Amino acid sequence: MDASGLDADYRARTGCSLYTVKAHVRCLDQVPRGSQLAVHTTVLGVAAKKLRVLHEMYRCDPAGNPSGDPVATEELFTLRVDRRQGSAAPFPDTTRDRLTALTTPAPHWAGHGIRPVGSRPGRARH
């Protein structure tokens, strides 16, 4: 949030923050205790009150640089909420423009919800 201008000062000044509506977390590999990790955040989409972001967590090499494939991902659908009004509120134009400029295409696996579990379609669930 800090890199996009939605830092603690912004939240205190405006009374607005991002609230997570939906999160999809993928744990892809185990990470040994004491490993150095880095998180890369990507903006996937922006609308008047909505923001979709992706966090990818990587192990770091001995020099401290992210390397290899992600060990975990988190895709978030968020709303900008004005805590004073208690409702969703549009991003200011400058904030929305800044976030829009950061937007990149989503990876092929993003945007897929959790598949149904349990019985097959047409069968009773217990």
Steps between C-alpha positions, in 0.01 A plus 500: 500500500788734575642487145161596356457800730251325730739514796428561869501878453242472219281272713518737799440812287209364293343245733505259204664161462478183296278223632547147370182358351649177366840333531641199320820361655718235340777331701728358231811380683639458848743760627768405752503694825734799482466542121517852367183580305387776268149594389424649159164679466325552168190708431265293282211742467344822624146639486326786679496334845667166425857378490629154406857419603730200498777427751767244407745379765848383397802350674805723473844396384805562725526856364143571613342500151174314432566183303320202354128443490261648757457301821159660567254737337207705621246660268281765661181677399474815712269799540599850601294574810443833670500398865334825604201438273508124545468430129698444183630818339664575163876545476610859445586552132873533570507176700299311240727632224813396694359149558386471138854583384629208712253249352641199318329194348409221739688169484310211344411345836357816660127561522405138556283448804494197722353198329207314656584209728293209616234327298469520126233721340153354533584303814400592851768656719545374853 
